[in-house]
């Protein structure tokens, strides 16, 4: 028996969940220069609140990340900045200070870009995503299909490099007492409470460091995000931090080595400490947000569990190549009693057979660490050393089912050459690329527990805090699939011009952040007797149409 592995020459094409035929130049994210006259402030009142200084604390969703990057236009349209614009109607100053990044494309948070200590001679820096046509075609229709594509800086352009040694402009030069927005991309709740998050002398992300806080830390290596925010003198604050305590775990396919899942107990303690610090001044009030179901985000829905196109020659080669693997499964079943296999294990083995069809909808091969490790049983078959070695990569594999979740970022590696085969086809993808059902359940349980903590915190501070039900607002939009607000149709996807998500399928676009701001404002008005006007979506732009 021999085991053959064929490298298929296929092109994996990732059509998004829409088809767009129009092409235009890049649309900027700033509002129109001459918006319609807005008289909504005329009768606005602050109620019992003081908006003399508004302070925001959060992760990338509050910092202004769009399209996978923190860049200047995105910051100018951050959720916090949009809220402050509405708060101007009830006394907030027009100036809202953020630690501006001064980068046109920003630093792509999704691309594999190491923290560069010496950028000399390395590949150009990758910035924000744009929907872009190339040689991509939809497998079903044959029509051109736009995909989210990182935009590269020119050689030697370092304005987005998160390293002050080579890019001094990365450091925020204002004073922290002037800052209003203390939000940091890809930050967990625990990182907001430890000084190592901003310690340039130990730039190790495994101990919590991030240059995106270090760049504006009041005392790098000593200060903390929460400490800086609490000391800023805010009279009213928003706090929407902690989503990354489970989102990052999901984004890395449930791989705890890349991003651990925070425990409910640790989250409760950290959340309580952070809110207590923000409420140190007895005259300060705030709004806190809960977390939505991430598995309805385009990042987790755009790639189906069966996205791989195969032609007849591919199918023939795969069937021949995996003949030895299937022979080994048959041999295990034939010897189940002698090998001590249970009926449940035999049933499982039968689900691990591989099928390939001439179609656009073949499933992804993955390593599932919850499966029975067939290695010890393969050893009992008495195979020739070469045949046994050929089985080694397939001891815990299966193909995806409709219950698996495929992150959008996984689409970029499917069909690429791996170390010995084609990823997802003849070579299994690792744990980080697929969220299996048990991991999804674990993530959802964590979100439920975190949201319970957030609600309890609001309930325990009834005169000073209000809960914005972001989870409910997004769930309603997903259920209805569309809404019309201020004459603007919005949908819970990336699709221009109605989608509220940016090109990364996770973070909102400008109009999406405007939509979320309405949930925060509505909660504030209901609780504190304010009449802050809800954000007019017609003043904020959606994701740009694809470009060439």
Secondary structure, DSSP 8 states (H G I E B T S, - for coil): ----------------SS----------SS--TT-----TTTT---TT---SSEEEEESHHHHT-BTTEE-HHHHHT-HHHHHHHHHGGGT--S---B-----SS-EESSS-----S--TTS---EEEEEEE-SS-B-TTT--B--EEEEEE--TT--TT-S-TTT-GGGS--S-GGG--B---TT--TGGGG-GGGG-GGG--GGGT--HHHHTT-TTTTT--HHHHHHTT--SEEEEE--THHHHHHHHTTT-TTTS----HHHHHHHHHHHHHHHT-STT-EEEEE----GGGSHHHHSB-TT-EEE-HHHHHHHHHHTHHHHHHHHHHHHTHHHHT--HHHHHHHHHT-----SEEEE--EEE-TTS---HHHHHTT---HHHHHHHGGGTTEEE--TT-BB-GGGGGTTTSB-SSSBBTTTB-B-GGG-B-HHHHHHHHHHHHHHHHHHHHHHHHTTTTEEEE-HHHHHHHHHHHS-EEETTEEEBSSS-TTTB-B-TTSSSB-HHHHHHHHHHHHHHHHHHH--------GGGS------B-
